[in-house]
Amino acid sequence: MIKIQNEDEIAARLESALYSAGRPLTIEELIKATGTESRQKTIAVLESIIKKMKNMFKAIEIVTLPD
């Protein structure tokens, strides 16, 4: 599998996975969806998406659920 480095593509993959899943996703599932193989990079981009969502959208929320 090709390792994804571009943050815009990682963000697009995360958003797509979150919107289409219809259920909460584990961090492992999100890492797989990004194609980065990096927990740290995935979490960093996810945090960026969360900040963007809080500023732009009021009807959509991304939250971290307890394990």
N, C-alpha and C positions, 0 to 999 in steps of 0.2 A: 504494500500500500504506500502511496506517496504521502510524505509527511508535510502537512499544511503549516506554513509559517505566516502567511498574510493575515493580519488581525481582522481585516474587513471580512475575509472569507470565513475565518473562525467564528466571528460574530454571526454571520449569515447562517452558518451551519447550526450554531447553538439556537438561534431564534427559530429556525425551521424545526429542529428537534422538539423544542419546548412547545411550540404551537400545534404541532401535528400529533404529539404523543397522546394527548387526552388523559394524561395521568402524570403524577410526579415522576421525575427521572432521577436516578442515582448519579452521583458524580462520575462513577465509572462509565455509565451510559453516555453521559455528556462528553467525557473525554473521547470515547469511541466515535461519537457523532462528529467531533471537531476534526478528527484525523491528526491531532497534534502529538498524541502519546505523552502529553505533558500535563500533569495535574495542575501545576503552578500556573502555566499559561492559560489553561482552560478556566481556572478560577478567576484569574485577573481579567480576562475578557468578559466573563460572566458578571463580575462586579461592575464593569463598565456598562454593560447592558442594563443592569439593575438601576444604576444611577440615571441613565438615559430615560428609562421607563418612568421613573419617579418624576422626572422633570417634564416629560412630554405627554404621557398618558395617565388619565385618572381611572379608567375602567380596566386597565390591565396591570397586574402586579406579579412580580416574580419574588418568591420567598424561599428561604432555606428552611426545610422541615427537619425536626430532630430525628436522629436515627432510630 
